[in-house]
Amino acid sequence: MIASIDCGRDPVEAAMWLARAFTAGRRLRVWAPDAPDHAHHVAVEFVHPVVAGTRPLAAVVADPGEAAASTDARLVIGEAGAAEGAVLDADLFIAADQPDAAVVLSYHLLWELVQVALEHPGLVGNAGAAGGDSTGFLYPFLDASEDDEVSLREALGASAEAKRDESDGLAQQSLESNRGALEHVATAIGRAAHSGGRVLTMGNGGSATDAARLARLLRRSGIAAESLSTDYAVATALANDLGAERIFSRQLDAFGQPGDVLVGCSTSGASRNLLTAFDRAAGTGMTTVGLSGYGGGSFAGHASVHHSLVVQSMSVHRIQEAQAALMSALCERVAGPLAATDRATEGTR
């Protein structure tokens, strides 16, 4: 039986195993059968790192029909037992049995620790490999020699705990500071749902997968929702023919209706294609919501952004983790009033 390494409980062991797999020339194959947005987020996280100066690593969303790789272990985020009955064709299995914010934190920590481990080729199986870009800005206190794996593991473990604390604190702060805005956005979504409207979401890169996750969570709460970021044929056609700035505004011409709600997800709050879409949506009678970090970025004060959910941080990973907590809180607020209204409607029939 293939052993499972729990990324949440033992992030250092998971990172060291994965760094050695990458050093051996392997791809990371990710599978999240109940939440494909998470698998796509992991893939883009490794292939196109959001942190400048770090190396791209080969990661793909696993194909369930692909032949299983020969390996002595697999990585798991969530309940390890959930992976036992799954086809063994993925190196990282993500189970949908814990809060989304915890899942996002787990694979962010995995990425961060792997990048650092790869800076120590003598400890991950390829002593002759050239060192990459310095990750001192991620772990400034790390100073482990190439033959001291114990010190490396201890430093990674201590930093992982510090980042967990930082993430938890930022999530709680964001939930508190956005309490009023969450209520307003939930009301707007509920109003749209009861009038036959729907929620459209959008984002770029990792934020595109966050937008897809929000649409998934809203559908689970009984809200009609779709992400404008998920159709690769539409997105690439519009980017190729009209430019990346119009990939969302053009879709609104086809799909957006007055009374709908448009939610844009961004870490920086500065994406031009989202701002262009907000302008188009507001001009056609849609309600717009900006979900951003960096203190709101360009979303803050932008006339076409009616409601803002803001994370006060400059760290892309910590922003996305706090945004995941905000999304879950929003869906909880939407689901309660919607269910109550449905019961009241049912009682009048």
C-alpha positions as YAML, in Angstrom:
chain: A
units: angstrom
residues:
- id: 1
  name: MET
  ca: [0.00, 0.00, 0.00]
- id: 2
  name: ILE
  ca: [1.24, 3.47, -0.82]
- id: 3
  name: ALA
  ca: [1.90, 5.54, 2.29]
- id: 4
  name: SER
  ca: [0.22, 8.93, 2.72]
- id: 5
  name: ILE
  ca: [1.99, 12.05, 3.97]
- id: 6
  name: ASP
  ca: [-0.46, 14.54, 5.46]
- id: 7
  name: CYS
  ca: [0.52, 18.05, 4.31]
- id: 8
  name: GLY
  ca: [-1.43, 19.64, 7.14]
- id: 9
  name: ARG
  ca: [-0.01, 17.57, 9.98]
- id: 10
  name: ASP
  ca: [3.53, 17.16, 8.62]
- id: 11
  name: PRO
  ca: [4.27, 19.97, 6.12]
- id: 12
  name: VAL
  ca: [8.04, 19.57, 6.45]
- id: 13
  name: GLU
  ca: [8.01, 15.86, 5.56]
- id: 14
  name: ALA
  ca: [5.66, 16.58, 2.64]
- id: 15
  name: ALA
  ca: [7.89, 19.38, 1.36]
- id: 16
  name: MET
  ca: [11.10, 17.36, 1.63]
- id: 17
  name: TRP
  ca: [9.49, 14.42, -0.20]
- id: 18
  name: LEU
  ca: [8.21, 16.71, -2.96]
- id: 19
  name: ALA
  ca: [11.51, 18.60, -3.31]
- id: 20
  name: ARG
  ca: [13.24, 15.26, -3.85]
- id: 21
  name: ALA
  ca: [10.60, 14.27, -6.41]
- id: 22
  name: PHE
  ca: [11.13, 17.51, -8.33]
- id: 23
  name: THR
  ca: [14.91, 17.07, -8.15]
- id: 24
  name: ALA
  ca: [14.48, 13.61, -9.67]
- id: 25
  name: GLY
  ca: [12.67, 15.18, -12.64]
- id: 26
  name: ARG
  ca: [9.10, 14.35, -11.65]
- id: 27
  name: ARG
  ca: [5.92, 16.32, -12.19]
- id: 28
  name: LEU
  ca: [3.51, 16.97, -9.37]
- id: 29
  name: ARG
  ca: [0.13, 15.56, -10.36]
- id: 30
  name: VAL
  ca: [-2.74, 17.00, -8.33]
- id: 31
  name: TRP
  ca: [-6.26, 15.64, -7.99]
- id: 32
  name: ALA
  ca: [-9.18, 17.19, -6.12]
- id: 33
  name: PRO
  ca: [-12.27, 15.34, -7.37]
- id: 34
  name: ASP
  ca: [-14.77, 17.37, -5.33]
- id: 35
  name: ALA
  ca: [-13.06, 20.76, -5.75]
- id: 36
  name: PRO
  ca: [-11.15, 21.01, -9.03]
- id: 37
  name: ASP
  ca: [-10.50, 24.69, -8.39]
- id: 38
  name: HIS
  ca: [-8.06, 23.66, -5.66]
- id: 39
  name: ALA
  ca: [-6.15, 21.38, -8.04]
- id: 40
  name: HIS
  ca: [-5.87, 24.16, -10.61]
- id: 41
  name: HIS
  ca: [-4.72, 26.59, -7.92]
- id: 42
  name: VAL
  ca: [-1.88, 24.24, -6.93]
- id: 43
  name: ALA
  ca: [-0.85, 23.83, -10.58]
- id: 44
  name: VAL
  ca: [-0.67, 27.56, -11.30]
- id: 45
  name: GLU
  ca: [1.02, 28.15, -7.93]
- id: 46
  name: PHE
  ca: [3.94, 25.91, -8.89]
- id: 47
  name: VAL
  ca: [4.16, 26.69, -12.62]
- id: 48
  name: HIS
  ca: [3.74, 30.47, -12.33]
- id: 49
  name: PRO
  ca: [4.88, 31.48, -8.84]
- id: 50
  name: VAL
  ca: [3.36, 34.70, -7.54]
- id: 51
  name: VAL
  ca: [6.50, 35.49, -5.54]
- id: 52
  name: ALA
  ca: [9.20, 37.13, -7.67]
- id: 53
  name: GLY
  ca: [12.54, 35.37, -7.90]
- id: 54
  name: THR
  ca: [11.27, 31.83, -7.36]
- id: 55
  name: ARG
  ca: [11.50, 29.04, -9.87]
- id: 56
  name: PRO
  ca: [8.64, 27.49, -11.88]
- id: 57
  name: LEU
  ca: [8.02, 23.82, -11.11]
- id: 58
  name: ALA
  ca: [6.16, 21.23, -13.15]
- id: 59
  name: ALA
  ca: [2.68, 20.64, -11.72]
- id: 60
  name: VAL
  ca: [-0.45, 19.49, -13.53]
- id: 61
  name: VAL
  ca: [-4.03, 18.55, -12.75]
- id: 62
  name: ALA
  ca: [-4.12, 14.75, -12.77]
- id: 63
  name: ASP
  ca: [-6.04, 12.89, -15.41]
- id: 64
  name: PRO
  ca: [-8.06, 10.10, -13.73]
- id: 65
  name: GLY
  ca: [-7.37, 7.89, -16.74]
- id: 66
  name: GLU
  ca: [-3.61, 8.35, -16.56]
- id: 67
  name: ALA
  ca: [-1.51, 5.41, -15.49]
- id: 68
  name: ALA
  ca: [-0.40, 5.50, -11.88]
- id: 69
  name: ALA
  ca: [3.17, 6.53, -11.18]
- id: 70
  name: SER
  ca: [5.44, 4.16, -9.33]
- id: 71
  name: THR
  ca: [6.08, 5.80, -5.95]
- id: 72
  name: ASP
  ca: [6.50, 4.98, -2.31]
- id: 73
  name: ALA
  ca: [4.24, 7.76, -1.02]
- id: 74
  name: ARG
  ca: [1.60, 10.29, -1.90]
- id: 75
  name: LEU
  ca: [0.71, 13.65, -0.40]
- id: 76
  name: VAL
  ca: [-2.73, 14.30, 1.07]
- id: 77
  name: ILE
  ca: [-4.50, 17.47, 2.14]
- id: 78
  name: GLY
  ca: [-7.52, 16.57, 4.25]
- id: 79
  name: GLU
  ca: [-8.54, 13.19, 5.62]
- id: 80
  name: ALA
  ca: [-5.95, 10.61, 4.57]
- id: 81
  name: GLY
  ca: [-8.58, 7.88, 4.56]
- id: 82
  name: ALA
  ca: [-10.46, 9.69, 1.81]
- id: 83
  name: ALA
  ca: [-7.60, 8.94, -0.55]
- id: 84
  name: GLU
  ca: [-7.58, 5.18, 0.02]
- id: 85
  name: GLY
  ca: [-10.42, 4.46, -2.37]
- id: 86
  name: ALA
  ca: [-9.20, 6.91, -5.00]
- id: 87
  name: VAL
  ca: [-7.33, 5.81, -8.10]
- id: 88
  name: LEU
  ca: [-3.65, 6.14, -7.39]
- id: 89
  name: ASP
  ca: [-2.75, 8.41, -10.29]
- id: 90
  name: ALA
  ca: [-1.95, 11.58, -8.36]
- id: 91
  name: ASP
  ca: [0.96, 12.68, -6.21]
- id: 92
  name: LEU
  ca: [-1.20, 15.13, -4.24]
- id: 93
  name: PHE
  ca: [-4.79, 14.25, -3.33]
- id: 94
  name: ILE
  ca: [-7.02, 17.02, -1.91]
- id: 95
  name: ALA
  ca: [-10.05, 15.83, 0.05]
- id: 96
  name: ALA
  ca: [-13.05, 18.12, 0.55]
- id: 97
  name: ASP
  ca: [-13.40, 17.50, 4.27]
- id: 98
  name: GLN
  ca: [-12.04, 20.69, 5.83]
- id: 99
  name: PRO
  ca: [-12.54, 24.46, 5.42]
- id: 100
  name: ASP
  ca: [-11.30, 25.91, 2.15]
- id: 101
  name: ALA
  ca: [-9.04, 28.38, 3.97]
- id: 102
  name: ALA
  ca: [-7.24, 25.46, 5.65]
- id: 103
  name: VAL
  ca: [-6.80, 23.70, 2.30]
- id: 104
  name: VAL
  ca: [-5.37, 26.83, 0.69]
- id: 105
  name: LEU
  ca: [-2.98, 27.35, 3.60]
- id: 106
  name: SER
  ca: [-1.78, 23.74, 3.32]
- id: 107
  name: TYR
  ca: [-0.76, 23.99, -0.31]
- id: 108
  name: HIS
  ca: [0.69, 27.47, 0.11]
- id: 109
  name: LEU
  ca: [2.94, 26.17, 2.90]
- id: 110
  name: LEU
  ca: [3.86, 23.19, 0.72]
- id: 111
  name: TRP
  ca: [4.97, 25.53, -2.06]
- id: 112
  name: GLU
  ca: [6.91, 27.81, 0.28]
- id: 113
  name: LEU
  ca: [8.76, 24.96, 1.99]
- id: 114
  name: VAL
  ca: [9.55, 23.20, -1.29]
- id: 115
  name: GLN
  ca: [11.12, 26.36, -2.71]
- id: 116
  name: VAL
  ca: [13.41, 26.59, 0.31]
- id: 117
  name: ALA
  ca: [14.28, 22.88, 0.31]
- id: 118
  name: LEU
  ca: [15.33, 23.12, -3.33]
- id: 119
  name: GLU
  ca: [17.94, 25.69, -2.31]
- id: 120
  name: HIS
  ca: [19.71, 22.81, -0.52]
- id: 121
  name: PRO
  ca: [20.42, 20.34, -3.36]
- id: 122
  name: GLY
  ca: [22.76, 18.34, -1.14]
- id: 123
  name: LEU
  ca: [19.81, 17.48, 1.10]
- id: 124
  name: VAL
  ca: [17.18, 16.71, -1.54]
- id: 125
  name: GLY
  ca: [19.08, 14.17, -3.59]
- id: 126
  name: ASN
  ca: [21.10, 16.11, -6.16]
- id: 127
  name: ALA
  ca: [24.26, 17.51, -4.64]
- id: 128
  name: GLY
  ca: [25.59, 18.54, -8.05]
- id: 129
  name: ALA
  ca: [22.61, 20.71, -8.90]
- id: 130
  name: ALA
  ca: [23.14, 24.42, -9.20]
- id: 131
  name: GLY
  ca: [21.43, 26.52, -6.56]
- id: 132
  name: GLY
  ca: [18.48, 28.65, -7.63]
- id: 133
  name: ASP
  ca: [17.43, 32.10, -6.60]
- id: 134
  name: SER
  ca: [17.80, 32.89, -2.93]
- id: 135
  name: THR
  ca: [14.76, 32.28, -0.77]
- id: 136
  name: GLY
  ca: [16.17, 34.25, 2.11]
- id: 137
  name: PHE
  ca: [13.28, 36.66, 1.80]
- id: 138
  name: LEU
  ca: [10.90, 33.78, 2.62]
- id: 139
  name: TYR
  ca: [12.89, 32.32, 5.51]
- id: 140
  name: PRO
  ca: [15.50, 34.96, 6.49]
- id: 141
  name: PHE
  ca: [16.72, 33.10, 9.58]
- id: 142
  name: LEU
  ca: [17.41, 29.83, 7.75]
- id: 143
  name: ASP
  ca: [21.12, 28.96, 7.66]
- id: 144
  name: ALA
  ca: [21.41, 25.20, 7.38]
- id: 145
  name: SER
  ca: [24.55, 23.62, 5.94]
- id: 146
  name: GLU
  ca: [24.21, 21.06, 3.14]
- id: 147
  name: ASP
  ca: [24.87, 18.13, 5.48]
- id: 148
  name: ASP
  ca: [22.58, 19.25, 8.29]
- id: 149
  name: GLU
  ca: [19.10, 18.09, 7.37]
- id: 150
  name: VAL
  ca: [17.96, 18.22, 10.99]
- id: 151
  name: SER
  ca: [18.57, 21.97, 11.17]
- id: 152
  name: LEU
  ca: [16.83, 22.51, 7.85]
- id: 153
  name: ARG
  ca: [13.77, 20.58, 9.00]
- id: 154
  name: GLU
  ca: [13.66, 22.39, 12.34]
- id: 155
  name: ALA
  ca: [13.87, 25.79, 10.65]
- id: 156
  name: LEU
  ca: [11.16, 24.91, 8.14]
- id: 157
  name: GLY
  ca: [8.89, 23.59, 10.87]
- id: 158
  name: ALA
  ca: [9.29, 26.70, 13.01]
- id: 159
  name: SER
  ca: [8.61, 28.99, 10.07]
- id: 160
  name: ALA
  ca: [5.58, 26.97, 9.00]
- id: 161
  name: GLU
  ca: [4.09, 27.41, 12.47]
- id: 162
  name: ALA
  ca: [4.74, 31.15, 12.36]
- id: 163
  name: LYS
  ca: [3.04, 31.40, 8.99]
- id: 164
  name: ARG
  ca: [0.03, 29.44, 10.27]
- id: 165
  name: ASP
  ca: [-0.31, 31.88, 13.15]
- id: 166
  name: GLU
  ca: [0.00, 34.83, 10.78]
- id: 167
  name: SER
  ca: [-2.62, 33.36, 8.45]
- id: 168
  name: ASP
  ca: [-5.10, 32.63, 11.24]
- id: 169
  name: GLY
  ca: [-4.68, 36.11, 12.70]
- id: 170
  name: LEU
  ca: [-5.16, 37.82, 9.34]
- id: 171
  name: ALA
  ca: [-8.27, 35.75, 8.59]
- id: 172
  name: GLN
  ca: [-9.87, 36.73, 11.90]
- id: 173
  name: GLN
  ca: [-8.93, 40.37, 11.42]
- id: 174
  name: SER
  ca: [-10.37, 40.34, 7.88]
- id: 175
  name: LEU
  ca: [-13.64, 38.74, 9.00]
- id: 176
  name: GLU
  ca: [-14.04, 41.37, 11.70]
- id: 177
  name: SER
  ca: [-13.12, 44.40, 9.58]
- id: 178
  name: ASN
  ca: [-15.38, 43.27, 6.71]
- id: 179
  name: ARG
  ca: [-18.38, 42.28, 8.84]
- id: 180
  name: GLY
  ca: [-20.60, 45.09, 7.57]
- id: 181
  name: ALA
  ca: [-19.51, 44.67, 3.96]
- id: 182
  name: LEU
  ca: [-20.21, 40.92, 4.13]
- id: 183
  name: GLU
  ca: [-23.78, 41.64, 5.22]
- id: 184
  name: HIS
  ca: [-24.29, 44.12, 2.37]
- id: 185
  name: VAL
  ca: [-22.88, 41.73, -0.23]
- id: 186
  name: ALA
  ca: [-24.94, 38.81, 1.12]
- id: 187
  name: THR
  ca: [-28.06, 40.98, 0.86]
- id: 188
  name: ALA
  ca: [-27.22, 41.94, -2.72]
- id: 189
  name: ILE
  ca: [-26.68, 38.30, -3.70]
- id: 190
  name: GLY
  ca: [-29.89, 37.20, -1.97]
- id: 191
  name: ARG
  ca: [-31.82, 39.94, -3.75]
- id: 192
  name: ALA
  ca: [-30.39, 38.86, -7.12]
- id: 193
  name: ALA
  ca: [-31.20, 35.20, -6.45]
- id: 194
  name: HIS
  ca: [-34.83, 35.90, -5.56]
- id: 195
  name: SER
  ca: [-35.32, 38.00, -8.68]
- id: 196
  name: GLY
  ca: [-33.98, 35.29, -10.98]
- id: 197
  name: GLY
  ca: [-30.49, 36.74, -11.30]
- id: 198
  name: ARG
  ca: [-27.16, 35.07, -10.73]
- id: 199
  name: VAL
  ca: [-23.64, 35.72, -9.55]
- id: 200
  name: LEU
  ca: [-20.75, 35.91, -12.02]
- id: 201
  name: THR
  ca: [-17.19, 35.69, -10.73]
- id: 202
  name: MET
  ca: [-13.82, 36.51, -12.31]
- id: 203
  name: GLY
  ca: [-10.10, 36.58, -11.55]
- id: 204
  name: ASN
  ca: [-6.65, 35.96, -13.04]
- id: 205
  name: GLY
  ca: [-4.24, 33.11, -12.28]
- id: 206
  name: GLY
  ca: [-4.62, 31.88, -8.72]
- id: 207
  name: SER
  ca: [-7.45, 34.37, -8.29]
- id: 208
  name: ALA
  ca: [-9.20, 32.73, -11.26]
- id: 209
  name: THR
  ca: [-9.31, 29.50, -9.27]
- id: 210
  name: ASP
  ca: [-10.53, 31.47, -6.24]
- id: 211
  name: ALA
  ca: [-13.32, 32.90, -8.41]
- id: 212
  name: ALA
  ca: [-14.23, 29.37, -9.52]
- id: 213
  name: ARG
  ca: [-14.26, 28.25, -5.88]
- id: 214
  name: LEU
  ca: [-16.60, 31.08, -4.89]
- id: 215
  name: ALA
  ca: [-18.98, 30.11, -7.69]
- id: 216
  name: ARG
  ca: [-18.84, 26.47, -6.50]
- id: 217
  name: LEU
  ca: [-19.57, 27.42, -2.90]
- id: 218
  name: LEU
  ca: [-22.44, 29.70, -3.92]
- id: 219
  name: ARG
  ca: [-24.01, 26.94, -6.01]
- id: 220
  name: ARG
  ca: [-23.75, 24.66, -2.99]
- id: 221
  name: SER
  ca: [-25.68, 27.34, -1.07]
- id: 222
  name: GLY
  ca: [-28.44, 27.32, -3.68]
- id: 223
  name: ILE
  ca: [-27.32, 30.40, -5.64]
- id: 224
  name: ALA
  ca: [-27.02, 30.37, -9.42]
- id: 225
  name: ALA
  ca: [-23.35, 31.23, -10.01]
- id: 226
  name: GLU
  ca: [-20.78, 30.87, -12.79]
- id: 227
  name: SER
  ca: [-17.13, 31.81, -13.15]
- id: 228
  name: LEU
  ca: [-16.03, 33.78, -16.22]
- id: 229
  name: SER
  ca: [-12.49, 32.41, -15.74]
- id: 230
  name: THR
  ca: [-13.05, 28.69, -16.29]
- id: 231
  name: ASP
  ca: [-13.63, 28.34, -20.05]
- id: 232
  name: TYR
  ca: [-10.11, 28.26, -21.47]
- id: 233
  name: ALA
  ca: [-11.35, 28.41, -25.09]
- id: 234
  name: VAL
  ca: [-13.35, 31.58, -24.48]
- id: 235
  name: ALA
  ca: [-10.62, 33.22, -22.38]
- id: 236
  name: THR
  ca: [-7.81, 32.51, -24.84]
- id: 237
  name: ALA
  ca: [-9.90, 33.47, -27.87]
- id: 238
  name: LEU
  ca: [-10.75, 36.85, -26.35]
- id: 239
  name: ALA
  ca: [-7.18, 37.42, -25.14]
- id: 240
  name: ASN
  ca: [-5.80, 36.58, -28.58]
- id: 241
  name: ASP
  ca: [-8.26, 38.63, -30.64]
- id: 242
  name: LEU
  ca: [-9.23, 41.50, -28.34]
- id: 243
  name: GLY
  ca: [-6.49, 41.59, -25.71]
- id: 244
  name: ALA
  ca: [-6.37, 40.36, -22.10]
- id: 245
  name: GLU
  ca: [-8.01, 43.56, -20.85]
- id: 246
  name: ARG
  ca: [-11.34, 42.56, -22.41]
- id: 247
  name: ILE
  ca: [-11.60, 38.86, -21.55]
- id: 248
  name: PHE
  ca: [-14.21, 39.54, -18.85]
- id: 249
  name: SER
  ca: [-16.02, 42.64, -20.13]
- id: 250
  name: ARG
  ca: [-16.69, 40.90, -23.45]
- id: 251
  name: GLN
  ca: [-18.20, 37.90, -21.67]
- id: 252
  name: LEU
  ca: [-20.49, 40.26, -19.76]
- id: 253
  name: ASP
  ca: [-21.89, 41.38, -23.12]
- id: 254
  name: ALA
  ca: [-23.01, 37.80, -23.64]
- id: 255
  name: PHE
  ca: [-23.90, 36.64, -20.14]
- id: 256
  name: GLY
  ca: [-24.46, 39.63, -17.87]
- id: 257
  name: GLN
  ca: [-27.96, 40.88, -17.11]
- id: 258
  name: PRO
  ca: [-29.26, 43.84, -15.07]
- id: 259
  name: GLY
  ca: [-29.76, 42.65, -11.50]
- id: 260
  name: ASP
  ca: [-26.90, 40.13, -11.60]
- id: 261
  name: VAL
  ca: [-23.95, 40.40, -9.23]
- id: 262
  name: LEU
  ca: [-20.35, 40.47, -10.48]
- id: 263
  name: VAL
  ca: [-17.55, 39.53, -8.05]
- id: 264
  name: GLY
  ca: [-13.94, 40.19, -8.99]
- id: 265
  name: CYS
  ca: [-11.17, 38.38, -7.08]
- id: 266
  name: SER
  ca: [-7.68, 39.89, -6.97]
- id: 267
  name: THR
  ca: [-4.78, 39.95, -4.53]
- id: 268
  name: SER
  ca: [-3.56, 43.36, -5.70]
- id: 269
  name: GLY
  ca: [-6.88, 44.99, -6.56]
- id: 270
  name: ALA
  ca: [-5.16, 46.42, -9.63]
- id: 271
  name: SER
  ca: [-6.04, 44.07, -12.52]
- id: 272
  name: ARG
  ca: [-7.02, 46.16, -15.53]
- id: 273
  name: ASN
  ca: [-9.29, 43.49, -17.01]
- id: 274
  name: LEU
  ca: [-11.30, 43.32, -13.79]
- id: 275
  name: LEU
  ca: [-11.62, 47.10, -13.57]
- id: 276
  name: THR
  ca: [-12.78, 47.21, -17.19]
- id: 277
  name: ALA
  ca: [-15.37, 44.53, -16.43]
- id: 278
  name: PHE
  ca: [-16.56, 46.41, -13.34]
- id: 279
  name: ASP
  ca: [-17.13, 49.50, -15.49]
- id: 280
  name: ARG
  ca: [-19.12, 47.48, -18.02]
- id: 281
  name: ALA
  ca: [-21.17, 45.72, -15.33]
- id: 282
  name: ALA
  ca: [-22.04, 48.88, -13.42]
- id: 283
  name: GLY
  ca: [-23.12, 50.53, -16.65]
- id: 284
  name: THR
  ca: [-25.56, 47.72, -17.39]
- id: 285
  name: GLY
  ca: [-27.29, 47.61, -13.99]
- id: 286
  name: MET
  ca: [-25.28, 44.88, -12.27]
- id: 287
  name: THR
  ca: [-24.11, 45.06, -8.66]
- id: 288
  name: THR
  ca: [-20.33, 44.78, -8.37]
- id: 289
  name: VAL
  ca: [-18.14, 43.40, -5.59]
- id: 290
  name: GLY
  ca: [-14.36, 43.67, -5.34]
- id: 291
  name: LEU
  ca: [-12.43, 41.13, -3.25]
- id: 292
  name: SER
  ca: [-8.86, 42.37, -2.89]
- id: 293
  name: GLY
  ca: [-5.72, 42.65, -0.77]
- id: 294
  name: TYR
  ca: [-3.13, 45.41, -0.60]
- id: 295
  name: GLY
  ca: [-5.60, 47.58, 1.31]
- id: 296
  name: GLY
  ca: [-8.02, 47.41, -1.62]
- id: 297
  name: GLY
  ca: [-5.63, 48.55, -4.34]
- id: 298
  name: SER
  ca: [-7.27, 50.27, -7.29]
- id: 299
  name: PHE
  ca: [-10.61, 48.69, -6.36]
- id: 300
  name: ALA
  ca: [-10.79, 51.00, -3.34]
- id: 301
  name: GLY
  ca: [-12.68, 54.13, -4.27]
- id: 302
  name: HIS
  ca: [-13.30, 52.98, -7.85]
- id: 303
  name: ALA
  ca: [-16.75, 54.27, -8.77]
- id: 304
  name: SER
  ca: [-17.78, 51.03, -10.50]
- id: 305
  name: VAL
  ca: [-17.00, 48.84, -7.47]
- id: 306
  name: HIS
  ca: [-20.12, 49.06, -5.31]
- id: 307
  name: HIS
  ca: [-18.94, 46.84, -2.43]
- id: 308
  name: SER
  ca: [-15.40, 46.00, -1.30]
- id: 309
  name: LEU
  ca: [-14.11, 43.10, 0.79]
- id: 310
  name: VAL
  ca: [-10.56, 44.09, 1.67]
- id: 311
  name: VAL
  ca: [-7.65, 42.19, 3.21]
- id: 312
  name: GLN
  ca: [-5.05, 44.43, 4.82]
- id: 313
  name: SER
  ca: [-1.90, 42.57, 3.80]
- id: 314
  name: MET
  ca: [0.86, 42.69, 1.20]
- id: 315
  name: SER
  ca: [1.52, 38.93, 1.21]
- id: 316
  name: VAL
  ca: [-0.13, 37.21, -1.74]
- id: 317
  name: HIS
  ca: [-0.45, 33.86, 0.00]
- id: 318
  name: ARG
  ca: [-1.81, 35.25, 3.25]
- id: 319
  name: ILE
  ca: [-4.25, 37.44, 1.27]
- id: 320
  name: GLN
  ca: [-5.65, 34.43, -0.59]
- id: 321
  name: GLU
  ca: [-6.04, 32.48, 2.64]
- id: 322
  name: ALA
  ca: [-7.96, 35.36, 4.24]
- id: 323
  name: GLN
  ca: [-10.04, 35.72, 1.09]
- id: 324
  name: ALA
  ca: [-10.96, 32.03, 1.32]
- id: 325
  name: ALA
  ca: [-12.25, 32.68, 4.85]
- id: 326
  name: LEU
  ca: [-14.23, 35.68, 3.61]
- id: 327
  name: MET
  ca: [-15.78, 33.60, 0.81]
- id: 328
  name: SER
  ca: [-16.89, 30.92, 3.24]
- id: 329
  name: ALA
  ca: [-18.37, 33.53, 5.58]
- id: 330
  name: LEU
  ca: [-20.21, 35.16, 2.69]
- id: 331
  name: CYS
  ca: [-21.74, 31.86, 1.58]
- id: 332
  name: GLU
  ca: [-22.87, 31.12, 5.14]
- id: 333
  name: ARG
  ca: [-24.62, 34.49, 5.27]
- id: 334
  name: VAL
  ca: [-26.28, 33.90, 1.91]
- id: 335
  name: ALA
  ca: [-27.43, 30.35, 2.69]
- id: 336
  name: GLY
  ca: [-29.23, 31.19, 5.96]
- id: 337
  name: PRO
  ca: [-31.58, 33.96, 4.73]
- id: 338
  name: LEU
  ca: [-32.14, 32.12, 1.44]
- id: 339
  name: ALA
  ca: [-33.28, 28.96, 3.22]
- id: 340
  name: ALA
  ca: [-35.54, 30.97, 5.54]
- id: 341
  name: THR
  ca: [-37.15, 32.76, 2.61]
- id: 342
  name: ASP
  ca: [-37.66, 29.49, 0.77]
- id: 343
  name: ARG
  ca: [-39.40, 28.02, 3.82]
- id: 344
  name: ALA
  ca: [-41.65, 31.07, 4.08]
- id: 345
  name: THR
  ca: [-42.49, 30.84, 0.39]
- id: 346
  name: GLU
  ca: [-43.22, 27.14, 0.75]
- id: 347
  name: GLY
  ca: [-45.63, 27.91, 3.61]
- id: 348
  name: THR
  ca: [-47.77, 30.19, 1.45]
- id: 349
  name: ARG
  ca: [-48.38, 27.62, -1.24]
...
